[in-house]
Amino acid sequence: MPRAWRIHDYSGYRGLELGEVPLEEPGPGEVRLRVEAFALNWGDMDLMKDNYSFSFPRLPARVGIEAAGVVDAVGPNTEGFAIGERVSTLPYFYYDRGASTESLVIDARYVTKAVPNLSAVENASIWMQYLTAYFPLAEVTKVGPGSHVLVTAATSTAGAASLEIGRILGATMIGTTRFEENADYLRKMGADHVIVTGKADLAGRIWEITGGKGVDMAFDPVGAGLIAQYSPALARNACIYFYGTLDTVWPELPFVDMFQKNAVFHPYSVFNYVEDPAMLAKGEAFIYGMLSEGRIRPQIDRVYPMEKYVEAFDYLRQPRTTHGKVVIETGL
């Protein structure tokens, strides 16, 4: 029988327990994966405290949204996948089918071919971060040469992915970090300018960098802590994509700045775009192409064995001097 990590209540990740579970058979439109690796995400920790955009329909339940592995069963009326094929999962509302397992049955809509030149660990680390960054930059706001983009908490995986994609699209990318020692990493990922928050006047530096124009877009997972600091330096018709609350406080919107600049505050979730087949197809094609050409590549910080999932979350939540995805290898 396969093993899986599951929670039995909403007490957080320290309540995770590893145990055997029945082997599930795929139904119509589904495939089953022998999971080789699955990645951790910050949202998993919120979900395990019932503080996320969906709740589990029942407990116990598995967590995890990104996995890579090999197809070992295909359900009836499921096309496009063959037994033995290497694949990875796309972002999906996983409910009671989280990726923290050795065997995963999943709707085939949320499965895509593995990138051949990447390992299982890397294939488990692609789609959440890159799709989260792709849609605002390439489809909704469509930045390019002449655009200025502010990325707060830029060392996060989605933040770093946005720097990579923004660089490819030709935008001027401005990344923020709390620590000076992160500056070289952000420049490597695609930041043209790095601002260390707490050591600089954020709006003032943005005005300097943009020549008084301001930023056309902010990609912000922080919350109340930064928005009022950069809002005076929004460009005309700017858009703030707000996709998280790292400081755990909902922001009070800077209405005066937003009225003056005709700016839009956009609560953003990647799931809304993944559920749009046309949008998802564009995102998959772009990211798969860039990965295949080696123009982007997921950064892996640390890999843990299956038995050390809780320890991996301990590591994820602490301040880190290295950056990238934290991943579990099942050993299968």
N, C-alpha and C positions, 0 to 999 in steps of 0.2 A: 504494500500500500504506500502511496506517496505521503510525504510529510508536508505540513503547512504550518505557518505561524498565524495564530488567530487571537483576537481579543474577545473577552467574554463580558466586558462592560466598558463604560466610557471613562476609565480611570487613566488613560494615557498609555504610552508605549511600554511602560514598565509592567503593564498587565499582559503583555504578549506571552503566549505559550506555544511551544512547538510540540506537535503531535501528529500521529497518523490520521489520515482522512480517507474516505472511500474514493476509489478511482471513478471519476465521472465520465459518462459517455456523451459525446457531442450530439446535439439535436439538429434539426434542419437549420441550415445557414450558419452552422458553427464549426469550429475546428478545435482540436485539443493539441496543446503544446507540451512537450517534455522540456521544462524550463531549465535553461542553463545558467541564467543570470537574471536578477531583477534589481532595480535601482530604488533608492530612497528619495523622497521628496518632502519638502517642508510641509506641504498640505496634508501629508499622511499624519503628522503629529497633531494638527488641528482636528482632523477627522476622528482620531482616537479619543478626542475630548468632546466630540459632538459639536464642533465649532467650525464647520465647513459648509460648502454650498450644497451638500446632500448628506443624508444620514443613512445608516444601515437599516434595511427593512427588518432585519432580525439579527440576533446574536446567538452563538459566536459567529464572527466574520473575519475574513482575511482582509489585509490592507495591501496597498501597492498598486501603481498604475502603469509601470513600465517593465516589460519583460522581453527577453530574447530566448529563443530555443528552436526546437525542431518539431515539425508537425508529425504527430504519431497516430492521429485519427481524424477523419473528415466526416462530418455529419451528412445526412441526406440532403440532396438539392443544394449542395455547397460547391461552388465552382471557383476555379482560379488557384487552388492549392492542392499539393500532392504530398503524400506521406514521405517523410525524409527531407522535406524542404526546410531551409533555415529562414526564420521569420522574426519580426519584432512587433510589438504592440504599439498602437496609436493611443493618444489620450482618450479615455472613455470613463463614463460614470460606472464604476465597477461594482457598486453595491455589495453583494456577497460573493463576488468573483474577483477578489484582489489578487495581485501578482505574487504575493509572498508564499509561494508554494512550489513544489516540484512538478506539479501537473496542473495545467490551466486550460479550462474550456472557455472559449470566448467567441462572441459574434464575429464572423469573418470580416465584417465591415471595418473592424478595428485592428486588423492584422495587415501587415505589409511585408514585402520581401526584404530579407536582410541585405544590408550593403555588403557586397562580397569582400571588399578590402578591409573590413572591420571585424574585430573579435566579437564574441558574444557579449562580453562586458561592455564594449563600446556600442554595440547594437541595442543594448538595453538602456542606453543613456542618450538617445537621440531626440525622440519625437516630442516629449513634453517641453523641453527647453527651446528647441528650434521652432516648433509651431507656435508656441506662446509668443516668441519674438517676431515671427514672420508676418502674421496677419496685420498687426498695426503698422509695421514698417512698409510692407510691400503691397498690401491690398486695400487698407482702409484709408490711411493718410498718404501712402505712396511717396515716401521720401526719395530724394535723389540729389544730384549736384545742386548746390545752393541751399539745401536744407540743413538745419541745425537741430540735432536731437540730443536731449538730456536723458541720460540713463542713471537713475539713482540706485544705490546698493548694487553697483555694477559688477561686483565680484560674484554675485549670485549666478547660478547656471543660466537662467533666462536672461539676466543682465549681460553676461558675457556673450551669449548667443546673439543678442541684439547688436552688440558691438561688431561681431563678425559679419552679420547680415547687412547692417548699415554701411559698413566699409565697402562691401561688394556693390551695394546700390549707389554708392558715391556720395553719401551724406557726410557732413562733418559731425563726428560723434564725440560727445562730452560725457565722461563717466565720473561719478562721485564715489568716494570711499571714505571711511572714517580713519583709515590708517595709511600713512605715507608709504609704508613698505609694500602696499598693493599696487602702487602706480606703475611699476614696470610690467606687471602681469596685465593690467588693463590696456596699456599701450600695445602689448603683444597681441591682445585679443581684438584690437581695432580702434581703441580710443585715440582720437587726435589730441584731446586735451583731458587732463585729469584734475579734478578739484577735490581737495581733502576737506571734508565738511568739519566744521568746528575750528578750522585754522584760516578760513577765508570767508569773505563776504560773498555768499553764493550768487546772489543776483548781480552783484558788482562784477564778479569774474565772468559771468555769462555775458553781460553787456560788453565787456572788453573783448571776449573771444568772438562774439558775433558782430562786432562793429556797430553796436547800438541797435541791432535788429531784434534780438531776442531769439528764444528757441521756438521752433515750429511744433515741436512735439516733446512731451515728457513721458518717459516709460518708468512708472513709479510703483514699487511694491512696499513702500515704507509706511505710509500713513500720515499721521498728524505731524510727525517730526520734521519734515522737510518742505511740504508743499507751500507754506506761507513764506519760506525763505527764497524759493525760486520764482514764485508767481509774479513778482514785480518785473521779471525779465522774460515774460512770455511774449512771443511775437504776435502780430495781428493774425487772428483766426487760428491760434494754436490749439492743440488738443492734448489734454492730460489723460493718458491711459493708466488708470489706477487698478492694479491687479493683485494687491496684497496688503496686509497690515503687519509688517515686521515689528513695528513698535507697539502693536496690539491696541492702538487707539484709532478710532475712525476720525478722519480729518474734518475740521470745520473749513468749508470752502471759502477761499479768498474772493468773495463776490465782487468787490470793487475792482480788483485787478482783472477779473474775468469779464466783467461788463465793459471795462475800458478797452480790452483787447479782443472782444467778441470770441473769447476762448470757450472751449467745450470741455467739461469733465466727463470722462467716459469710463464708468465701471466696466472693467474688461475681464472676460473669461474665455479662455481658448476653446472651451467645450462648445460654445455657441457657434463657432466657426467650423469645428470638426464635424458638427452635425449637419453642415451644409455641404452636400456632395461636391458641388462645383468648387467651392472654396478649398475644401480638403484636397481635391485633385491638384489644384494649383500649388498648394503648400507642399504636398508630397513630391511633385515633380521638381520644384525648385530645390528643395532640401536634398533629395536623393541625388540630383545632378551635382550640386556643390560638394556633397560628400564623396561621390564617385570620382570627381576631379581633384579631390584633395584640397579644395579651397576653404572648407571648414572641417573641423574634426572635434568630436566631443572630448573634453578634458576629463580625465579620471583622477580623482584625488586619492581614494583608498578603496581597496577591495577586501571584504570580509567573507569568511566561510558561512555556510547556512546556519550553523549553530550560534553565530554571534550577531544576530540581527539586533538584539537590544543594545549591545555594545556599539554597534554601528550608529544607532540613533543617539547614543550618548556623545559620540564623536561629532555627528552632524550638528548638534545644537550648541556646541561650544565654539568660541571664537577660534578661527583657523588661520594659520600662516600659509597654507597651501589651498588650492582651489580646484573645483571640478566636482564631478559626480561621486557619490559614495554608493557602492554597488555590492550586492551579495552574489557570490557564486555558489550554486547548489552542489557542484561536484559531480553532476550527472553528465 
